[in-house]
Amino acid sequence: MDHGHDSRWIASTDGRQAGGAADPAGRLTRRALLAAGAGGALALSVGGAASAAAAPTGPGPAPGEAPFGPVTVADPGSGASYARAVRLGEQRPGGPRTLLATFQQFDSGQPGGFPVFRSDDGGRSWRRQSQVPDGGEPGRIWLQPHLYELPRAFAGLPKGAVLCAANSLDSASTRIVLYASLDRGTTWRFLSTVAEGGPPVPQNGNTPVWEPFLLLHRDRLVCYYSDQRDPLFGQKLAHQTSRDLRHWGEVVDDAVGEEYSRRPGMVTVAQLRRDLWIMSYEYGVTDTYYPVRYKLARDPESFGPAPALELLDQDGYAPSAAPTVAWSASGGPQGTIVLSANSDEDFFVNRALGDPSHWTRLSSPMPRGYSRFTIPLPTPGGPGLVFVVTGAPYAETAPIQAGVIRLP
């Protein structure tokens, strides 16, 4: 492998500016979401139970055989977005692979928390299984869930334990909290608070925290998040690590703005090979434009010094807002980076380890959504398949939907 070629995209940018007008849908991010909806959500009664229901679609073919969807995971009404999923390891050799999915919802009127849905047929049908936390959390609103399965035993938890990180907030505070399930998402227990910030006011000069993302790296769990507490920056991306899931280390910067008003946010991370990682995020340039940026680094705990790269497709178009990134081993010797943005139904793919000149579009039947999430599926010797789960784009109403797409 040509490591000299690869290192160019880690050491320097190509100096281009994002081109094309911002898609109006790309303007709608967490900042506008909270400004428009959080105040009303906090005033809602949270004493009732949710009525979201799964929509089975029949057994269908064996999981992972072919693309399908979109199918309905849940149809809870307005305010549902930021869908997340995790594909669990085999419970027994040759057994089915379980998918868990969840999402945030402003207008549910339910006890604070996230409903957890389960699929045992590759995402074709779903049923409600549990809620994080088990009894809800009256008086608080829960946003920005992230599900993660431990790939090995860690900090007293067994391999296969499922973690849920989330933002639990009320009118006075925001908290990145961590829960764990030892029974494949059926029951949940509180582990720790990673970071605590001020009221959920998404404007510069305030001090909330947002949008956790988890990764087990070496002997530490990394929790990335958006951080407004540093007086030097309107918002930055940072992470903290833990060896025991209860105590958290110092705040480490991962991305900051060139000037105070810039707002990096909504981080996700994926491994491209043993010694190369990608971090995607939106970059708040103005109140209405959040172009996608990304960084490449040899170590996922050392994104800070890496240069920020702008994502432009083959026509010079810059996708915008709420990106998520994943990597598939299919598509050639360097695999395929798959990136989603709120501005587009199309996905953006790169088969050159993030080389800025190699981003192309991939159309699919899956609808766009606010922070649409992807999980590449292992398909040895076959076409690359990617599981997708999404809710509505911001300011729209749509069910939580799932499906599988094929990489060309």
N, C-alpha and C positions, 0 to 999 in steps of 0.2 A: 504494500500500500504506500502511496506517495505521501509520506508525512510532511514533506516540505510544502506540497501544495495545500494540504489540509491546514497547516499552521497559519497560512495567510489570512484565513477567515477568523482565526482566533486572535491574531495579533493586530489586525488593522481593519478599518472599514474601507469601502470604495469611494466614500466622500459624496455620494449622490444624495439629492434631496427627494423626499417623497413627492410623487407626481400625481396628478389627477385630482378632481374635486372629491371632497368627502361625501360618501353616500349618506343621505339623511339618516338612514337607519343606524349608521355607525356612530352617530352623535349620542346615542341613548345609552348611557352607562350607569353604573352604580350611583354616581353623584346625582344625576337627574332622578333616578329611581327613588333614592332616599328623600330628596327634596320634595318630590311629588307625593310619595306614599308613606314614608315611615311615620310622619307625625300622625296621620290618620290611623295607621296600623296600631300605633302605641295606645291610641285611645279606645281601640276595640275591646269588647269583652273577650276574654280568653277562657271562658268557663265551659264552652261547648265542645263536643267531639267532632272530629273531621268526618266527612262523609265521602271522601275520595274512594272510588271503586276501580278495581282493575277490569280490563276488558279482554278476556281470554279470546284467543284467535284460533284455537284448535291445535292439535299436536304438531302438524306440519312435518317436514323432513327432519332428519337428525341435526342437532345443533352444529352450526359452522359449515354446513355443506354448501350453501349458496346464499347470495344476498336476498334480503326480504325487507318488507316494511315500506313506510312507517306503520307501526302498530301502536295502540294506546297502552301506556303503562298506567296512567291515572288521568282522570278528567275532573280536577277539583275546582274549576272555575277560574275567575280572574286572579291575577297576582302570582301565578305559579311560573317559576323560571329557575335558572341556575341549577339545572339537573346534573346529578353526579351518579356514577356507578362504579362498582368494583366486581371483577370476575374472580371468584374464589377458586382456590386449589381443589383438587379432587378430594372428596371426603373418603373415598376408597378407590383402589386401582380399578380403572375402567368405568367408574361411576360418572354420573352427569356433573358438569361444571355449573355451579350456581352463580347467577348474577344477582346482586343487590343494587337497588337504585333509590335515590331520594331527591329532594328538591326543596327550594324555599318557596314560601307563599305569604304575601302580606295580608291578604283579605280572608284568611281561613276562619277566623273566630275561634280557633282551637287552642288548647293549652300550648304554650311555647315549645317548639321542638320540630322535628322532621319526621314525616311518615317514611317508613322503610318498606319497599316493595321487593318481592322475590320472584325470580324466574328460574325454573329448572329445565327449560327447553331452549336455551340459547337466546332468550329474549323475545320469543314469539308470544308468550302469554305470561301474565303477572298476577300476583295476589299480594294483598297487604299482609305484612308479617309482624311489624313492630313499630315503635316510635322511639326516637332519641331526644331527650331522655325518656325512660319508661313512663313516668307519670306526668310528663310535660313540665313546664316551668312557668306557672302563672305570673303575669306581670312583666314578662320579658318577651321580646321578639327574637326569633332565631333566623339568621341569614347565612348564606355562603357556606354550605356544607362541603366537606371533602371526606370521602371514604377511602380507606387504605388497608390492605391485608399485609400483615407481617410475613415476609418471605422466609423468615427463620425465627427461632426462639430468641426473645430479647426482653431484657429487664423484668424477668420473672413471668412473662407471658409466652405461651407456646407459639410455635409456627402456626400460621393460619388464624391467629387472633385478628379481629377486625377493629380498626380504629375509626372514629369519626371526630374530625376537628370541625369547629363551627364558630360563628360569631354570635354570642348571646348579648343582647343589648336592651337597654331601656332608655328613658329620656335623659339619664345622667351618666351613662357609661357604656362602653363597648368592651367585650371580653372574648379573647380567643381561648376556647375551652376544648378539652380533649376527653373523649369517652372511649370505652373499649367493650367489645363483646367477645366472649369465649365460646359462644354457641352459634356461630355463623349468623349473627345479626338478630337473634331472637330476643335477648335481653342485653341491657347496657349498664355499665357502671362508670361513674365519674372518676377520672384519674387526676387531672390538674388543670390549672389556668396557666396558659403559656404567656400571655401578655394582656395587660389591661390598659385601656385608654379612656379618653373623655367622652362626652356626649356624641351621638351619631350625627355630627354636622359635617358634611362632606365638602367644606370649603377651606381654603388655606387659612392658617392661623388657629385652627381648632386641633384637637389632639386625639381623635379616635384611632382605632386599629381595625383592619378589614382583611377578609379573603385569605384564609389559611390554605396551605398546600403541604402535604406530608411526604417525606422520603426517608427511608432507613439507609444510612450510608456508613459503612464500616461499623463502628460500635456506638453510633449516635443516631437518634431520631432527629431529623431536621424539620423544623416548622417554618416555612416561608410565609410572609404576610406583608400587607401594605401598612405603612406606619406614618402617621401624621404628628407624632409626638416630638420629633426633632425640630427645634426652632430654626435650624439652618435651611430646612426644606419644607415646602408646602406639603409634599408627600414623597416618601421614598419606599423602595422595596428592601426588606431586611429579613434575616432569619435568626432563630435561636436554636440551640441543640440541647438534647437531654440524653443522659445515659440510663436514667431510671424511670422516665415518663412522669416524674413528679417535680423534679427540680430542673430549672432551665438556665442556660448560660447567658452570657452577655449578648447584646444586640449587635449583629454584624451586618453592615450595609452590602446590598447586592446591586442596586441601581438607584442613582440619584439624578435629579435634573441639572441641566447646565445652568439654570437660574432658578431662583426660589419658586416662581410661579408654575413651573413644570411639574407634572404629576404622574410619575410611573405607578402603575397599579395592576392588579389581577394577574399575579405570577403563576405560571405552571412550568414544570421541569420534566425533561425526558432524557434518557441515556441513549446516545447514538452508537457508541461502542465502548469498550472497556475503559478507555481514557479520554472520552469526549462526551460532553453534556450540553444540552441546549436549554435556555430559559426564555420563555416568551412572556410578553407583557404589553399592555397598552401604555401609550405615552401621551399624557394630557398636554397638548400644545395650547389649545384655547378651551373655552367652555363647551365648544361644539365639535371639537376634532381631536380624536384619540388614535393616531396611527399606530399600527403594530410595530413593535421593535423586538429584537431578540439578541441574546448574547450566547457565545460559545466559550466553554472553559474546560480545562483538563480535570477539574475537581468541582463537584457541585456545591462545595462550601466556599468556593473562591471566585464567584462571578463578579465581585465588586470591581476589580481592576480591568476586566474584559471590556473591550469597546462595544458600544451599542450599534447594532446593524438595523437598517430599515428594510422592511419587507416590501418589495415591489415585484409584481408579477411580470410576465414577459412583455406586457404592454405598458409598463410603467405605472400601473394602478396600485395604490396603497390601501389595503384593507384596514378596517378601523374597528376598535373597541372589543373588549371582552374576549381576547384570544385564548385558546387552549392549544397545547402542542402534545404530540405523541410520536413514537417512532415504530415503524414496522420493519421486520427483517426482510420482507419481500421487496421486489422491485429492482434487484441488482445487487452487486457486491457491497454497496454502501447503504443498502436499505432505503426506506422512504420516510421522510419527515412529513407528518400530516398536521396541518394547522387549520383551525377554524376561527372565524371572526364574526362578530355580531352583524357586520355590515353586509354579509354575503351568504347566499345559500351554497355557493360553490365552496369547496375546500381548496387549500393552497398546499402544494406538495413540492418536495425538494429531494432529489436523489443524489446530491453531491455534498452530503454532510454539512448543509447550511451555506454553501457557496451563494453569495447574494445574487449572482447572475443566473441562478438555476431554479427560480421559483416559477411554477406553472399552475394553472387552474385545473380543478377536477370537479366536474358537475356530478350531481347525485340526486336521487329522489327525496333525500332527507331535508326537511325544512330547516331554515336558519333559526337561530335562537340565541337568547342572552346567555353567553358562556356555555355554548354547546360542547359536549364532552365526548371524547373518542377513546376506544380501547382496541388497539390492533390485536388480531387473533392469530395464534400460531397455526399456520397451514403448510407444513413441510411438503415441498414438492408441488404445491398447488398455487392458485392465485391468491394474492394478498387480500385478506378480508379485514374489515374494520367495523367493530360495533359502535353505534352512535346513539346517544341519548340526549334529548333536548326538550326544553320548554318553549314558551312563546318568546318572540322578540320583545324587547322592552315596549311597553305601552300597548301591547296587543294581548288578546286572549286566545289561548290554544291549549290543548291537552299536553301532558307530558308524553312524548313519543319516543320510540326506539326502533332500531333497524340495523341491518348489516349492509355495508356497501363494499364494492370490489375496487381494489386499486388496479388501474390499467397496467 
